[in-house]
Amino acid sequence: MFKQKTDPDETTASGEQAQKASLLQNIGAIIAGVIAVKLATYVITTLWRLVTRENPPQVDEAVSIGKKAAWIGLVGAATGAARQAAREVIKPPSGKPA
């Protein structure tokens, strides 16, 4: 979709030549990540309300620790996965593995 610059010294894990993301890809990936997190939070909040028939627990609300832990884990996993998936669509991973 976009032209990418290549660095002759870097290769990906599969042995292909690594490509650097353009400025447009970086900005697009940031915007897509923010939108994905907002959408994922909305969907998870709506599903929580449908399943439990109550609002998600707030930080200062007196509810069980298990319910708060479940909410934080669910939102954290969903938003993290959504952000990463959106970014990888626009800006494919490149470079050597960490």
mmCIF file as gemmi writes it, N, C-alpha and C atoms, coordinates in Angstrom:
data_model
loop_
_atom_site.group_PDB
_atom_site.id
_atom_site.type_symbol
_atom_site.label_atom_id
_atom_site.label_alt_id
_atom_site.label_comp_id
_atom_site.label_asym_id
_atom_site.label_entity_id
_atom_site.label_seq_id
_atom_site.pdbx_PDB_ins_code
_atom_site.Cartn_x
_atom_site.Cartn_y
_atom_site.Cartn_z
_atom_site.occupancy
_atom_site.B_iso_or_equiv
_atom_site.pdbx_formal_charge
_atom_site.auth_seq_id
_atom_site.auth_asym_id
_atom_site.pdbx_PDB_model_num
ATOM 1 N N . MET Axp A 1 ? 0.818 -1.178 0 1 0 ? 1 A 1
ATOM 2 C CA . MET Axp A 1 ? 0 0 0 1 0 ? 1 A 1
ATOM 3 C C . MET Axp A 1 ? 0.871 1.253 0 1 0 ? 1 A 1
ATOM 4 N N . PHE Axp A 2 ? 1.853 1.33 0.872 1 0 ? 2 A 1
ATOM 5 C CA . PHE Axp A 2 ? 2.755 2.472 0.925 1 0 ? 2 A 1
ATOM 6 C C . PHE Axp A 2 ? 4.161 1.991 0.584 1 0 ? 2 A 1
ATOM 7 N N . LYS Axp A 3 ? 4.957 2.884 0.023 1 0 ? 3 A 1
ATOM 8 C CA . LYS Axp A 3 ? 6.368 2.559 -0.222 1 0 ? 3 A 1
ATOM 9 C C . LYS Axp A 3 ? 7.112 2.587 1.097 1 0 ? 3 A 1
ATOM 10 N N . GLN Axp A 4 ? 7.956 1.598 1.3 1 0 ? 4 A 1
ATOM 11 C CA . GLN Axp A 4 ? 8.73 1.549 2.526 1 0 ? 4 A 1
ATOM 12 C C . GLN Axp A 4 ? 10.213 1.582 2.188 1 0 ? 4 A 1
ATOM 13 N N . LYS Axp A 5 ? 10.976 2.227 3.06 1 0 ? 5 A 1
ATOM 14 C CA . LYS Axp A 5 ? 12.424 2.264 2.898 1 0 ? 5 A 1
ATOM 15 C C . LYS Axp A 5 ? 12.997 0.95 3.414 1 0 ? 5 A 1
ATOM 16 N N . THR Axp A 6 ? 14.052 0.496 2.799 1 0 ? 6 A 1
ATOM 17 C CA . THR Axp A 6 ? 14.687 -0.732 3.252 1 0 ? 6 A 1
ATOM 18 C C . THR Axp A 6 ? 16.065 -0.437 3.811 1 0 ? 6 A 1
ATOM 19 N N . ASP Axp A 7 ? 16.439 -1.204 4.81 1 0 ? 7 A 1
ATOM 20 C CA . ASP Axp A 7 ? 17.75 -1.087 5.433 1 0 ? 7 A 1
ATOM 21 C C . ASP Axp A 7 ? 18.519 -2.364 5.088 1 0 ? 7 A 1
ATOM 22 N N . PRO Axp A 8 ? 19.611 -2.281 4.357 1 0 ? 8 A 1
ATOM 23 C CA . PRO Axp A 8 ? 20.306 -3.486 3.91 1 0 ? 8 A 1
ATOM 24 C C . PRO Axp A 8 ? 20.909 -4.302 5.049 1 0 ? 8 A 1
ATOM 25 N N . ASP Axp A 9 ? 21.117 -3.711 6.223 1 0 ? 9 A 1
ATOM 26 C CA . ASP Axp A 9 ? 21.746 -4.432 7.324 1 0 ? 9 A 1
ATOM 27 C C . ASP Axp A 9 ? 20.765 -5.261 8.143 1 0 ? 9 A 1
ATOM 28 N N . GLU Axp A 10 ? 19.491 -4.954 8.091 1 0 ? 10 A 1
ATOM 29 C CA . GLU Axp A 10 ? 18.512 -5.643 8.921 1 0 ? 10 A 1
ATOM 30 C C . GLU Axp A 10 ? 17.704 -6.634 8.103 1 0 ? 10 A 1
ATOM 31 N N . THR Axp A 11 ? 17.419 -7.78 8.713 1 0 ? 11 A 1
ATOM 32 C CA . THR Axp A 11 ? 16.542 -8.774 8.111 1 0 ? 11 A 1
ATOM 33 C C . THR Axp A 11 ? 15.499 -9.18 9.131 1 0 ? 11 A 1
ATOM 34 N N . THR Axp A 12 ? 14.375 -9.678 8.65 1 0 ? 12 A 1
ATOM 35 C CA . THR Axp A 12 ? 13.316 -10.134 9.536 1 0 ? 12 A 1
ATOM 36 C C . THR Axp A 12 ? 13.623 -11.548 10.004 1 0 ? 12 A 1
ATOM 37 N N . ALA Axp A 13 ? 12.78 -12.078 10.879 1 0 ? 13 A 1
ATOM 38 C CA . ALA Axp A 13 ? 12.979 -13.427 11.399 1 0 ? 13 A 1
ATOM 39 C C . ALA Axp A 13 ? 12.916 -14.469 10.284 1 0 ? 13 A 1
ATOM 40 N N . SER Axp A 14 ? 12.171 -14.186 9.217 1 0 ? 14 A 1
ATOM 41 C CA . SER Axp A 14 ? 12.066 -15.128 8.102 1 0 ? 14 A 1
ATOM 42 C C . SER Axp A 14 ? 13.21 -14.972 7.101 1 0 ? 14 A 1
ATOM 43 N N . GLY Axp A 15 ? 14.131 -14.046 7.337 1 0 ? 15 A 1
ATOM 44 C CA . GLY Axp A 15 ? 15.283 -13.868 6.472 1 0 ? 15 A 1
ATOM 45 C C . GLY Axp A 15 ? 15.09 -12.833 5.387 1 0 ? 15 A 1
ATOM 46 N N . GLU Axp A 16 ? 13.889 -12.237 5.293 1 0 ? 16 A 1
ATOM 47 C CA . GLU Axp A 16 ? 13.636 -11.214 4.298 1 0 ? 16 A 1
ATOM 48 C C . GLU Axp A 16 ? 14.243 -9.887 4.748 1 0 ? 16 A 1
ATOM 49 N N . GLN Axp A 17 ? 14.424 -9.009 3.79 1 0 ? 17 A 1
ATOM 50 C CA . GLN Axp A 17 ? 14.99 -7.702 4.102 1 0 ? 17 A 1
ATOM 51 C C . GLN Axp A 17 ? 13.964 -6.869 4.869 1 0 ? 17 A 1
ATOM 52 N N . ALA Axp A 18 ? 14.384 -6.255 5.991 1 0 ? 18 A 1
ATOM 53 C CA . ALA Axp A 18 ? 13.499 -5.447 6.821 1 0 ? 18 A 1
ATOM 54 C C . ALA Axp A 18 ? 13.196 -4.118 6.147 1 0 ? 18 A 1
ATOM 55 N N . GLN Axp A 19 ? 11.986 -3.607 6.375 1 0 ? 19 A 1
ATOM 56 C CA . GLN Axp A 19 ? 11.586 -2.338 5.796 1 0 ? 19 A 1
ATOM 57 C C . GLN Axp A 19 ? 11.214 -1.373 6.912 1 0 ? 19 A 1
ATOM 58 N N . LYS Axp A 20 ? 11.627 -0.123 6.759 1 0 ? 20 A 1
ATOM 59 C CA . LYS Axp A 20 ? 11.282 0.903 7.739 1 0 ? 20 A 1
ATOM 60 C C . LYS Axp A 20 ? 9.945 1.524 7.356 1 0 ? 20 A 1
ATOM 61 N N . ALA Axp A 21 ? 9.146 1.824 8.372 1 0 ? 21 A 1
ATOM 62 C CA . ALA Axp A 21 ? 7.837 2.424 8.126 1 0 ? 21 A 1
ATOM 63 C C . ALA Axp A 21 ? 7.995 3.905 7.788 1 0 ? 21 A 1
ATOM 64 N N . SER Axp A 22 ? 7.115 4.388 6.916 1 0 ? 22 A 1
ATOM 65 C CA . SER Axp A 22 ? 7.132 5.8 6.554 1 0 ? 22 A 1
ATOM 66 C C . SER Axp A 22 ? 6.446 6.619 7.648 1 0 ? 22 A 1
ATOM 67 N N . LEU Axp A 23 ? 6.581 7.931 7.563 1 0 ? 23 A 1
ATOM 68 C CA . LEU Axp A 23 ? 5.933 8.82 8.521 1 0 ? 23 A 1
ATOM 69 C C . LEU Axp A 23 ? 4.418 8.667 8.458 1 0 ? 23 A 1
ATOM 70 N N . LEU Axp A 24 ? 3.877 8.526 7.253 1 0 ? 24 A 1
ATOM 71 C CA . LEU Axp A 24 ? 2.44 8.351 7.085 1 0 ? 24 A 1
ATOM 72 C C . LEU Axp A 24 ? 1.973 7.055 7.749 1 0 ? 24 A 1
ATOM 73 N N . GLN Axp A 25 ? 2.758 5.995 7.625 1 0 ? 25 A 1
ATOM 74 C CA . GLN Axp A 25 ? 2.396 4.733 8.271 1 0 ? 25 A 1
ATOM 75 C C . GLN Axp A 25 ? 2.442 4.867 9.795 1 0 ? 25 A 1
ATOM 76 N N . ASN Axp A 26 ? 3.439 5.555 10.314 1 0 ? 26 A 1
ATOM 77 C CA . ASN Axp A 26 ? 3.534 5.745 11.765 1 0 ? 26 A 1
ATOM 78 C C . ASN Axp A 26 ? 2.337 6.512 12.31 1 0 ? 26 A 1
ATOM 79 N N . ILE Axp A 27 ? 1.972 7.597 11.637 1 0 ? 27 A 1
ATOM 80 C CA . ILE Axp A 27 ? 0.826 8.396 12.083 1 0 ? 27 A 1
ATOM 81 C C . ILE Axp A 27 ? -0.468 7.595 11.932 1 0 ? 27 A 1
ATOM 82 N N . GLY Axp A 28 ? -0.607 6.909 10.829 1 0 ? 28 A 1
ATOM 83 C CA . GLY Axp A 28 ? -1.798 6.076 10.622 1 0 ? 28 A 1
ATOM 84 C C . GLY Axp A 28 ? -1.919 4.974 11.654 1 0 ? 28 A 1
ATOM 85 N N . ALA Axp A 29 ? -0.787 4.374 12.027 1 0 ? 29 A 1
ATOM 86 C CA . ALA Axp A 29 ? -0.8 3.315 13.031 1 0 ? 29 A 1
ATOM 87 C C . ALA Axp A 29 ? -1.202 3.853 14.403 1 0 ? 29 A 1
ATOM 88 N N . ILE Axp A 30 ? -0.754 5.052 14.726 1 0 ? 30 A 1
ATOM 89 C CA . ILE Axp A 30 ? -1.132 5.673 16.009 1 0 ? 30 A 1
ATOM 90 C C . ILE Axp A 30 ? -2.635 5.936 16.038 1 0 ? 30 A 1
ATOM 91 N N . ILE Axp A 31 ? -3.154 6.53 14.979 1 0 ? 31 A 1
ATOM 92 C CA . ILE Axp A 31 ? -4.579 6.85 14.922 1 0 ? 31 A 1
ATOM 93 C C . ILE Axp A 31 ? -5.422 5.577 14.941 1 0 ? 31 A 1
ATOM 94 N N . ALA Axp A 32 ? -5.021 4.572 14.182 1 0 ? 32 A 1
ATOM 95 C CA . ALA Axp A 32 ? -5.761 3.305 14.159 1 0 ? 32 A 1
ATOM 96 C C . ALA Axp A 32 ? -5.728 2.627 15.526 1 0 ? 32 A 1
ATOM 97 N N . GLY Axp A 33 ? -4.595 2.722 16.215 1 0 ? 33 A 1
ATOM 98 C CA . GLY Axp A 33 ? -4.491 2.134 17.55 1 0 ? 33 A 1
ATOM 99 C C . GLY Axp A 33 ? -5.417 2.79 18.541 1 0 ? 33 A 1
ATOM 100 N N . VAL Axp A 34 ? -5.508 4.123 18.502 1 0 ? 34 A 1
ATOM 101 C CA . VAL Axp A 34 ? -6.397 4.849 19.414 1 0 ? 34 A 1
ATOM 102 C C . VAL Axp A 34 ? -7.857 4.504 19.125 1 0 ? 34 A 1
ATOM 103 N N . ILE Axp A 35 ? -8.231 4.465 17.86 1 0 ? 35 A 1
ATOM 104 C CA . ILE Axp A 35 ? -9.604 4.123 17.486 1 0 ? 35 A 1
ATOM 105 C C . ILE Axp A 35 ? -9.937 2.693 17.9 1 0 ? 35 A 1
ATOM 106 N N . ALA Axp A 36 ? -9.004 1.782 17.711 1 0 ? 36 A 1
ATOM 107 C CA . ALA Axp A 36 ? -9.229 0.387 18.085 1 0 ? 36 A 1
ATOM 108 C C . ALA Axp A 36 ? -9.428 0.234 19.591 1 0 ? 36 A 1
ATOM 109 N N . VAL Axp A 37 ? -8.661 0.972 20.376 1 0 ? 37 A 1
ATOM 110 C CA . VAL Axp A 37 ? -8.808 0.908 21.839 1 0 ? 37 A 1
ATOM 111 C C . VAL Axp A 37 ? -10.162 1.465 22.257 1 0 ? 37 A 1
ATOM 112 N N . LYS Axp A 38 ? -10.579 2.588 21.677 1 0 ? 38 A 1
ATOM 113 C CA . LYS Axp A 38 ? -11.886 3.159 22.001 1 0 ? 38 A 1
ATOM 114 C C . LYS Axp A 38 ? -13.011 2.181 21.651 1 0 ? 38 A 1
ATOM 115 N N . LEU Axp A 39 ? -12.923 1.575 20.478 1 0 ? 39 A 1
ATOM 116 C CA . LEU Axp A 39 ? -13.951 0.631 20.038 1 0 ? 39 A 1
ATOM 117 C C . LEU Axp A 39 ? -13.971 -0.619 20.92 1 0 ? 39 A 1
ATOM 118 N N . ALA Axp A 40 ? -12.795 -1.145 21.237 1 0 ? 40 A 1
ATOM 119 C CA . ALA Axp A 40 ? -12.722 -2.335 22.081 1 0 ? 40 A 1
ATOM 120 C C . ALA Axp A 40 ? -13.276 -2.058 23.478 1 0 ? 40 A 1
ATOM 121 N N . THR Axp A 41 ? -12.974 -0.893 24.03 1 0 ? 41 A 1
ATOM 122 C CA . THR Axp A 41 ? -13.494 -0.528 25.348 1 0 ? 41 A 1
ATOM 123 C C . THR Axp A 41 ? -15.01 -0.429 25.324 1 0 ? 41 A 1
ATOM 124 N N . TYR Axp A 42 ? -15.552 0.166 24.286 1 0 ? 42 A 1
ATOM 125 C CA . TYR Axp A 42 ? -17.001 0.285 24.148 1 0 ? 42 A 1
ATOM 126 C C . TYR Axp A 42 ? -17.651 -1.098 24.064 1 0 ? 42 A 1
ATOM 127 N N . VAL Axp A 43 ? -17.085 -1.977 23.236 1 0 ? 43 A 1
ATOM 128 C CA . VAL Axp A 43 ? -17.655 -3.312 23.052 1 0 ? 43 A 1
ATOM 129 C C . VAL Axp A 43 ? -17.567 -4.123 24.346 1 0 ? 43 A 1
ATOM 130 N N . ILE Axp A 44 ? -16.434 -4.086 25.023 1 0 ? 44 A 1
ATOM 131 C CA . ILE Axp A 44 ? -16.263 -4.84 26.263 1 0 ? 44 A 1
ATOM 132 C C . ILE Axp A 44 ? -17.2 -4.313 27.351 1 0 ? 44 A 1
ATOM 133 N N . THR Axp A 45 ? -17.348 -2.987 27.444 1 0 ? 45 A 1
ATOM 134 C CA . THR Axp A 45 ? -18.268 -2.406 28.431 1 0 ? 45 A 1
ATOM 135 C C . THR Axp A 45 ? -19.706 -2.828 28.146 1 0 ? 45 A 1
ATOM 136 N N . THR Axp A 46 ? -20.105 -2.799 26.891 1 0 ? 46 A 1
ATOM 137 C CA . THR Axp A 46 ? -21.458 -3.203 26.524 1 0 ? 46 A 1
ATOM 138 C C . THR Axp A 46 ? -21.683 -4.684 26.831 1 0 ? 46 A 1
ATOM 139 N N . LEU Axp A 47 ? -20.715 -5.534 26.483 1 0 ? 47 A 1
ATOM 140 C CA . LEU Axp A 47 ? -20.853 -6.962 26.778 1 0 ? 47 A 1
ATOM 141 C C . LEU Axp A 47 ? -20.911 -7.231 28.286 1 0 ? 47 A 1
ATOM 142 N N . TRP Axp A 48 ? -20.111 -6.503 29.065 1 0 ? 48 A 1
ATOM 143 C CA . TRP Axp A 48 ? -20.13 -6.658 30.522 1 0 ? 48 A 1
ATOM 144 C C . TRP Axp A 48 ? -21.522 -6.33 31.057 1 0 ? 48 A 1
ATOM 145 N N . ARG Axp A 49 ? -22.102 -5.23 30.566 1 0 ? 49 A 1
ATOM 146 C CA . ARG Axp A 49 ? -23.437 -4.831 31.028 1 0 ? 49 A 1
ATOM 147 C C . ARG Axp A 49 ? -24.499 -5.849 30.622 1 0 ? 49 A 1
ATOM 148 N N . LEU Axp A 50 ? -24.377 -6.439 29.429 1 0 ? 50 A 1
ATOM 149 C CA . LEU Axp A 50 ? -25.344 -7.442 28.991 1 0 ? 50 A 1
ATOM 150 C C . LEU Axp A 50 ? -25.234 -8.736 29.799 1 0 ? 50 A 1
ATOM 151 N N . VAL Axp A 51 ? -24.007 -9.136 30.1 1 0 ? 51 A 1
ATOM 152 C CA . VAL Axp A 51 ? -23.797 -10.405 30.798 1 0 ? 51 A 1
ATOM 153 C C . VAL Axp A 51 ? -24.099 -10.287 32.288 1 0 ? 51 A 1
ATOM 154 N N . THR Axp A 52 ? -23.601 -9.239 32.931 1 0 ? 52 A 1
ATOM 155 C CA . THR Axp A 52 ? -23.74 -9.116 34.388 1 0 ? 52 A 1
ATOM 156 C C . THR Axp A 52 ? -24.947 -8.292 34.815 1 0 ? 52 A 1
ATOM 157 N N . ARG Axp A 53 ? -25.561 -7.572 33.888 1 0 ? 53 A 1
ATOM 158 C CA . ARG Axp A 53 ? -26.683 -6.68 34.176 1 0 ? 53 A 1
ATOM 159 C C . ARG Axp A 53 ? -26.342 -5.583 35.186 1 0 ? 53 A 1
ATOM 160 N N . GLU Axp A 54 ? -25.078 -5.162 35.206 1 0 ? 54 A 1
ATOM 161 C CA . GLU Axp A 54 ? -24.64 -4.045 36.038 1 0 ? 54 A 1
ATOM 162 C C . GLU Axp A 54 ? -23.48 -3.342 35.349 1 0 ? 54 A 1
ATOM 163 N N . ASN Axp A 55 ? -23.194 -2.146 35.8 1 0 ? 55 A 1
ATOM 164 C CA . ASN Axp A 55 ? -22.097 -1.382 35.217 1 0 ? 55 A 1
ATOM 165 C C . ASN Axp A 55 ? -20.753 -1.977 35.634 1 0 ? 55 A 1
ATOM 166 N N . PRO Axp A 56 ? -19.717 -1.779 34.825 1 0 ? 56 A 1
ATOM 167 C CA . PRO Axp A 56 ? -18.384 -2.261 35.202 1 0 ? 56 A 1
ATOM 168 C C . PRO Axp A 56 ? -17.927 -1.6 36.503 1 0 ? 56 A 1
ATOM 169 N N . PRO Axp A 57 ? -17.135 -2.297 37.301 1 0 ? 57 A 1
ATOM 170 C CA . PRO Axp A 57 ? -16.693 -1.716 38.574 1 0 ? 57 A 1
ATOM 171 C C . PRO Axp A 57 ? -15.742 -0.539 38.354 1 0 ? 57 A 1
ATOM 172 N N . GLN Axp A 58 ? -15.928 0.481 39.156 1 0 ? 58 A 1
ATOM 173 C CA . GLN Axp A 58 ? -15.041 1.644 39.129 1 0 ? 58 A 1
ATOM 174 C C . GLN Axp A 58 ? -13.913 1.427 40.125 1 0 ? 58 A 1
ATOM 175 N N . VAL Axp A 59 ? -12.854 2.207 40.012 1 0 ? 59 A 1
ATOM 176 C CA . VAL Axp A 59 ? -11.688 2.046 40.869 1 0 ? 59 A 1
ATOM 177 C C . VAL Axp A 59 ? -12.04 2.268 42.335 1 0 ? 59 A 1
ATOM 178 N N . ASP Axp A 60 ? -12.836 3.29 42.621 1 0 ? 60 A 1
ATOM 179 C CA . ASP Axp A 60 ? -13.16 3.622 44.011 1 0 ? 60 A 1
ATOM 180 C C . ASP Axp A 60 ? -14.449 2.976 44.516 1 0 ? 60 A 1
ATOM 181 N N . GLU Axp A 61 ? -15.053 2.116 43.717 1 0 ? 61 A 1
ATOM 182 C CA . GLU Axp A 61 ? -16.301 1.469 44.094 1 0 ? 61 A 1
ATOM 183 C C . GLU Axp A 61 ? -16.028 0.264 44.998 1 0 ? 61 A 1
ATOM 184 N N . ALA Axp A 62 ? -16.903 0.055 45.967 1 0 ? 62 A 1
ATOM 185 C CA . ALA Axp A 62 ? -16.743 -1.066 46.899 1 0 ? 62 A 1
ATOM 186 C C . ALA Axp A 62 ? -17.377 -2.329 46.313 1 0 ? 62 A 1
ATOM 187 N N . VAL Axp A 63 ? -16.588 -3.092 45.564 1 0 ? 63 A 1
ATOM 188 C CA . VAL Axp A 63 ? -17.024 -4.384 45.014 1 0 ? 63 A 1
ATOM 189 C C . VAL Axp A 63 ? -15.929 -5.406 45.302 1 0 ? 63 A 1
ATOM 190 N N . SER Axp A 64 ? -16.227 -6.664 45.044 1 0 ? 64 A 1
ATOM 191 C CA . SER Axp A 64 ? -15.243 -7.708 45.346 1 0 ? 64 A 1
ATOM 192 C C . SER Axp A 64 ? -13.987 -7.545 44.502 1 0 ? 64 A 1
ATOM 193 N N . ILE Axp A 65 ? -12.886 -7.993 45.078 1 0 ? 65 A 1
ATOM 194 C CA . ILE Axp A 65 ? -11.589 -7.867 44.396 1 0 ? 65 A 1
ATOM 195 C C . ILE Axp A 65 ? -11.561 -8.726 43.13 1 0 ? 65 A 1
ATOM 196 N N . GLY Axp A 66 ? -12.285 -9.844 43.154 1 0 ? 66 A 1
ATOM 197 C CA . GLY Axp A 66 ? -12.344 -10.717 41.985 1 0 ? 66 A 1
ATOM 198 C C . GLY Axp A 66 ? -13.02 -10.058 40.8 1 0 ? 66 A 1
ATOM 199 N N . LYS Axp A 67 ? -14.094 -9.314 41.091 1 0 ? 67 A 1
ATOM 200 C CA . LYS Axp A 67 ? -14.824 -8.627 40.022 1 0 ? 67 A 1
ATOM 201 C C . LYS Axp A 67 ? -13.955 -7.518 39.414 1 0 ? 67 A 1
ATOM 202 N N . LYS Axp A 68 ? -13.243 -6.783 40.268 1 0 ? 68 A 1
ATOM 203 C CA . LYS Axp A 68 ? -12.345 -5.736 39.755 1 0 ? 68 A 1
ATOM 204 C C . LYS Axp A 68 ? -11.205 -6.344 38.943 1 0 ? 68 A 1
ATOM 205 N N . ALA Axp A 69 ? -10.648 -7.441 39.439 1 0 ? 69 A 1
ATOM 206 C CA . ALA Axp A 69 ? -9.545 -8.096 38.725 1 0 ? 69 A 1
ATOM 207 C C . ALA Axp A 69 ? -10.011 -8.625 37.371 1 0 ? 69 A 1
ATOM 208 N N . ALA Axp A 70 ? -11.212 -9.189 37.337 1 0 ? 70 A 1
ATOM 209 C CA . ALA Axp A 70 ? -11.754 -9.697 36.071 1 0 ? 70 A 1
ATOM 210 C C . ALA Axp A 70 ? -11.955 -8.564 35.072 1 0 ? 70 A 1
ATOM 211 N N . TRP Axp A 71 ? -12.478 -7.453 35.552 1 0 ? 71 A 1
ATOM 212 C CA . TRP Axp A 71 ? -12.709 -6.301 34.671 1 0 ? 71 A 1
ATOM 213 C C . TRP Axp A 71 ? -11.4 -5.741 34.129 1 0 ? 71 A 1
ATOM 214 N N . ILE Axp A 72 ? -10.432 -5.549 35.005 1 0 ? 72 A 1
ATOM 215 C CA . ILE Axp A 72 ? -9.142 -4.987 34.576 1 0 ? 72 A 1
ATOM 216 C C . ILE Axp A 72 ? -8.445 -5.934 33.597 1 0 ? 72 A 1
ATOM 217 N N . GLY Axp A 73 ? -8.477 -7.22 33.887 1 0 ? 73 A 1
ATOM 218 C CA . GLY Axp A 73 ? -7.854 -8.192 32.987 1 0 ? 73 A 1
ATOM 219 C C . GLY Axp A 73 ? -8.534 -8.248 31.631 1 0 ? 73 A 1
ATOM 220 N N . LEU Axp A 74 ? -9.855 -8.221 31.642 1 0 ? 74 A 1
ATOM 221 C CA . LEU Axp A 74 ? -10.619 -8.278 30.395 1 0 ? 74 A 1
ATOM 222 C C . LEU Axp A 74 ? -10.368 -7.044 29.53 1 0 ? 74 A 1
ATOM 223 N N . VAL Axp A 75 ? -10.446 -5.88 30.142 1 0 ? 75 A 1
ATOM 224 C CA . VAL Axp A 75 ? -10.23 -4.641 29.386 1 0 ? 75 A 1
ATOM 225 C C . VAL Axp A 75 ? -8.777 -4.538 28.922 1 0 ? 75 A 1
ATOM 226 N N . GLY Axp A 76 ? -7.849 -4.888 29.779 1 0 ? 76 A 1
ATOM 227 C CA . GLY Axp A 76 ? -6.437 -4.812 29.397 1 0 ? 76 A 1
ATOM 228 C C . GLY Axp A 76 ? -6.097 -5.72 28.231 1 0 ? 76 A 1
ATOM 229 N N . ALA Axp A 77 ? -6.581 -6.948 28.278 1 0 ? 77 A 1
ATOM 230 C CA . ALA Axp A 77 ? -6.297 -7.898 27.193 1 0 ? 77 A 1
ATOM 231 C C . ALA Axp A 77 ? -6.978 -7.479 25.888 1 0 ? 77 A 1
ATOM 232 N N . ALA Axp A 78 ? -8.233 -7.062 25.985 1 0 ? 78 A 1
ATOM 233 C CA . ALA Axp A 78 ? -8.98 -6.697 24.778 1 0 ? 78 A 1
ATOM 234 C C . ALA Axp A 78 ? -8.415 -5.445 24.114 1 0 ? 78 A 1
ATOM 235 N N . THR Axp A 79 ? -8.112 -4.43 24.907 1 0 ? 79 A 1
ATOM 236 C CA . THR Axp A 79 ? -7.598 -3.196 24.305 1 0 ? 79 A 1
ATOM 237 C C . THR Axp A 79 ? -6.183 -3.375 23.772 1 0 ? 79 A 1
ATOM 238 N N . GLY Axp A 80 ? -5.368 -4.134 24.479 1 0 ? 80 A 1
ATOM 239 C CA . GLY Axp A 80 ? -4.011 -4.386 23.997 1 0 ? 80 A 1
ATOM 240 C C . GLY Axp A 80 ? -3.996 -5.152 22.685 1 0 ? 80 A 1
ATOM 241 N N . ALA Axp A 81 ? -4.836 -6.18 22.603 1 0 ? 81 A 1
ATOM 242 C CA . ALA Axp A 81 ? -4.909 -6.97 21.369 1 0 ? 81 A 1
ATOM 243 C C . ALA Axp A 81 ? -5.474 -6.148 20.216 1 0 ? 81 A 1
ATOM 244 N N . ALA Axp A 82 ? -6.487 -5.347 20.498 1 0 ? 82 A 1
ATOM 245 C CA . ALA Axp A 82 ? -7.091 -4.515 19.445 1 0 ? 82 A 1
ATOM 246 C C . ALA Axp A 82 ? -6.096 -3.49 18.912 1 0 ? 82 A 1
ATOM 247 N N . ARG Axp A 83 ? -5.365 -2.858 19.819 1 0 ? 83 A 1
ATOM 248 C CA . ARG Axp A 83 ? -4.383 -1.855 19.406 1 0 ? 83 A 1
ATOM 249 C C . ARG Axp A 83 ? -3.29 -2.478 18.552 1 0 ? 83 A 1
ATOM 250 N N . GLN Axp A 84 ? -2.776 -3.61 18.997 1 0 ? 84 A 1
ATOM 251 C CA . GLN Axp A 84 ? -1.698 -4.254 18.261 1 0 ? 84 A 1
ATOM 252 C C . GLN Axp A 84 ? -2.164 -4.748 16.891 1 0 ? 84 A 1
ATOM 253 N N . ALA Axp A 85 ? -3.36 -5.302 16.83 1 0 ? 85 A 1
ATOM 254 C CA . ALA Axp A 85 ? -3.887 -5.785 15.55 1 0 ? 85 A 1
ATOM 255 C C . ALA Axp A 85 ? -4.088 -4.631 14.568 1 0 ? 85 A 1
ATOM 256 N N . ALA Axp A 86 ? -4.607 -3.513 15.058 1 0 ? 86 A 1
ATOM 257 C CA . ALA Axp A 86 ? -4.823 -2.353 14.184 1 0 ? 86 A 1
ATOM 258 C C . ALA Axp A 86 ? -3.496 -1.788 13.681 1 0 ? 86 A 1
ATOM 259 N N . ARG Axp A 87 ? -2.514 -1.723 14.562 1 0 ? 87 A 1
ATOM 260 C CA . ARG Axp A 87 ? -1.206 -1.204 14.157 1 0 ? 87 A 1
ATOM 261 C C . ARG Axp A 87 ? -0.535 -2.105 13.127 1 0 ? 87 A 1
ATOM 262 N N . GLU Axp A 88 ? -0.658 -3.414 13.3 1 0 ? 88 A 1
ATOM 263 C CA . GLU Axp A 88 ? 0.009 -4.334 12.372 1 0 ? 88 A 1
ATOM 264 C C . GLU Axp A 88 ? -0.625 -4.333 10.991 1 0 ? 88 A 1
ATOM 265 N N . VAL Axp A 89 ? -1.889 -3.947 10.888 1 0 ? 89 A 1
ATOM 266 C CA . VAL Axp A 89 ? -2.518 -3.847 9.572 1 0 ? 89 A 1
ATOM 267 C C . VAL Axp A 89 ? -1.893 -2.706 8.78 1 0 ? 89 A 1
ATOM 268 N N . ILE Axp A 90 ? -1.644 -1.591 9.447 1 0 ? 90 A 1
ATOM 269 C CA . ILE Axp A 90 ? -1.116 -0.405 8.771 1 0 ? 90 A 1
ATOM 270 C C . ILE Axp A 90 ? 0.409 -0.428 8.707 1 0 ? 90 A 1
ATOM 271 N N . LYS Axp A 91 ? 1.025 -0.849 9.792 1 0 ? 91 A 1
ATOM 272 C CA . LYS Axp A 91 ? 2.486 -0.814 9.892 1 0 ? 91 A 1
ATOM 273 C C . LYS Axp A 91 ? 2.962 -2.219 10.25 1 0 ? 91 A 1
ATOM 274 N N . PRO Axp A 92 ? 3.258 -3.052 9.256 1 0 ? 92 A 1
ATOM 275 C CA . PRO Axp A 92 ? 3.682 -4.428 9.524 1 0 ? 92 A 1
ATOM 276 C C . PRO Axp A 92 ? 4.947 -4.46 10.375 1 0 ? 92 A 1
ATOM 277 N N . PRO Axp A 93 ? 5.055 -5.459 11.258 1 0 ? 93 A 1
ATOM 278 C CA . PRO Axp A 93 ? 6.268 -5.551 12.094 1 0 ? 93 A 1
ATOM 279 C C . PRO Axp A 93 ? 7.514 -5.719 11.227 1 0 ? 93 A 1
ATOM 280 N N . SER Axp A 94 ? 8.576 -5.089 11.637 1 0 ? 94 A 1
ATOM 281 C CA . SER Axp A 94 ? 9.826 -5.195 10.894 1 0 ? 94 A 1
ATOM 282 C C . SER Axp A 94 ? 10.989 -5.271 11.854 1 0 ? 94 A 1
ATOM 283 N N . GLY Axp A 95 ? 12.12 -5.59 11.344 1 0 ? 95 A 1
ATOM 284 C CA . GLY Axp A 95 ? 13.323 -5.65 12.178 1 0 ? 95 A 1
ATOM 285 C C . GLY Axp A 95 ? 13.54 -7.006 12.776 1 0 ? 95 A 1
ATOM 286 N N . LYS Axp A 96 ? 14.577 -7.079 13.572 1 0 ? 96 A 1
ATOM 287 C CA . LYS Axp A 96 ? 14.947 -8.34 14.193 1 0 ? 96 A 1
ATOM 288 C C . LYS Axp A 96 ? 14.044 -8.62 15.394 1 0 ? 96 A 1
ATOM 289 N N . PRO Axp A 97 ? 13.848 -9.89 15.734 1 0 ? 97 A 1
ATOM 290 C CA . PRO Axp A 97 ? 13.049 -10.192 16.906 1 0 ? 97 A 1
ATOM 291 C C . PRO Axp A 97 ? 13.722 -9.67 18.172 1 0 ? 97 A 1
ATOM 292 N N . ALA Axp A 98 ? 12.907 -9.337 19.149 1 0 ? 98 A 1
ATOM 293 C CA . ALA Axp A 98 ? 13.436 -8.769 20.399 1 0 ? 98 A 1
ATOM 294 C C . ALA Axp A 98 ? 14.209 -9.788 21.198 1 0 ? 98 A 1
